[in-house]
Amino acid sequence: MSELHRITYDPELCGGRPCIRGMRIRVKDILDLLAADATREEILEDFPYLETEDITAALEYAARQSDHPVLSVA
């Protein structure tokens, strides 16, 4: 089941960037932590208001954003 419903956009929050459930934590923040080898458990410990499904939503969002054709101009 998709967790994308947890991703929200609000022009008044974080410059309109995608956030988790209307909070001031951006999808990018979670992705940056994961890229820096933080575990889900460490992220949840550092941000107790997050839920494991929020991390899944951030990953799902990133996966969908990268799924597009790359066109080259000759």
C-alpha positions in Angstrom: 0.0 0.0 0.0 1.2 3.5 -0.9 2.2 5.9 1.9 2.3 8.9 -0.4 -0.7 10.4 1.4 1.8 11.3 4.1 3.6 13.7 1.8 2.2 17.3 1.9 2.8 20.6 0.2 2.1 24.0 1.7 3.5 27.2 0.2 3.7 28.6 3.7 5.8 25.7 5.0 9.4 25.0 4.0 9.0 27.1 0.9 6.4 24.7 -0.6 8.8 21.8 -0.6 7.4 18.3 0.0 7.1 17.6 3.8 6.0 14.9 6.0 2.4 15.2 7.3 2.4 19.0 7.4 5.4 19.1 9.7 8.6 21.1 9.2 10.6 18.0 8.2 11.1 17.8 4.4 11.3 14.6 2.4 14.8 15.7 1.5 15.8 15.8 5.2 14.9 12.2 5.6 16.6 11.2 2.4 19.7 13.0 3.4 19.8 11.2 6.7 19.4 7.8 5.0 22.1 8.7 2.5 24.4 9.5 5.4 23.8 5.9 6.6 21.4 6.7 9.4 19.1 3.8 10.2 15.4 4.0 10.4 15.7 3.5 14.1 18.2 6.3 14.5 15.9 8.7 12.6 12.9 7.7 14.6 14.9 8.2 17.8 16.1 11.7 16.8 12.7 12.7 15.5 10.1 11.0 17.8 7.2 12.6 16.1 8.0 10.7 12.9 6.6 7.2 12.2 8.2 4.4 10.3 5.6 4.9 7.5 6.9 8.5 7.1 10.3 7.2 6.1 8.7 4.7 3.7 6.8 7.6 2.2 9.9 9.7 1.7 11.6 6.7 -0.1 8.5 6.1 -2.2 8.3 9.7 -3.2 12.0 9.8 -4.2 11.5 6.6 -6.2 8.6 8.0 -8.1 10.4 11.3 -8.8 13.3 9.5 -10.4 11.2 7.3 -12.7 11.1 9.3 -15.8 12.7 9.0 -19.2 15.9 10.8 -19.9 15.8 12.5 -23.3 19.0 13.7 -25.1 19.0 16.3 -27.8 21.1 15.5 -30.8 
